[in-house]
Structure formats: structure tokens, C-alpha cells
Amino acid sequence: MKTDLSEIGITDIKTINKIIGGINIERLGNHPIKLTTEMMTNLFNSTH
């Protein structure tokens, strides 16, 4: 399984932001780490 977005052809910020915009933070409520939109943005942008 590929984990780097660029490995699957996602390299531009506009597409990354669209992906982040589609994340439902409430559904991540059972994740052991409390995630925010800012954290997700930093995570996706750090792999770019």
C-alpha cells in the first residue's frame, strides 16, 4: 500500500486541499490522537 500521495499522482496543493476538505473530523473522534484540520493539512503537505 502506497502512503505517499505523490506516489499515486497527487502532487498539487489544490488537490491536497480538496482531499482535506472532504475529511469529516467528527468521524475521526475515535482515533487515539485528537486530529484537527490544521494537523491534517500539515500531514498532507509534509508528504508533498
N, C-alpha and C positions, 0 to 999 in steps of 0.2 A: 504494500500500500504506500503510495507516494504521500508525503507530508508537506512538501514544499510547493506552494502554489505555482511557482514558475515552471516546475516540472510537468504540470498539466496545462501549461499555456496561459495561465493567468498572471499577467505581468504589469498591467496598468492600474494606477491608483483609482480611476473611475470604477473599474470592475470590482476591485477590492472593496471600495466604499459601498457599492451596491450589495455585495455579499454581506457585509457588516450590517447594513440597513435591514436586511432580511432576518437577522438573528433575533429571536424572541428571548430577551434576557430573563423574563419570568420563568420560562421553561427550563432555564439553567439553574433554577433555585435549589435543586437537589445536588448540584455539583459541590464537592468538598471545598472548593475555593470560590469565594464570592466574586463573580466576574461582573465588570461594568463594560459599557460600550467603549469607554476610553481604553480599558485594558485589552479588549478585543482588537481595537484599532491598532494599538501598539504591537500586539502579537502578529497580526497580519502584515503590518508594514515592516516589521523587523525581518520577515522572511522574504521580502521583496528585494 
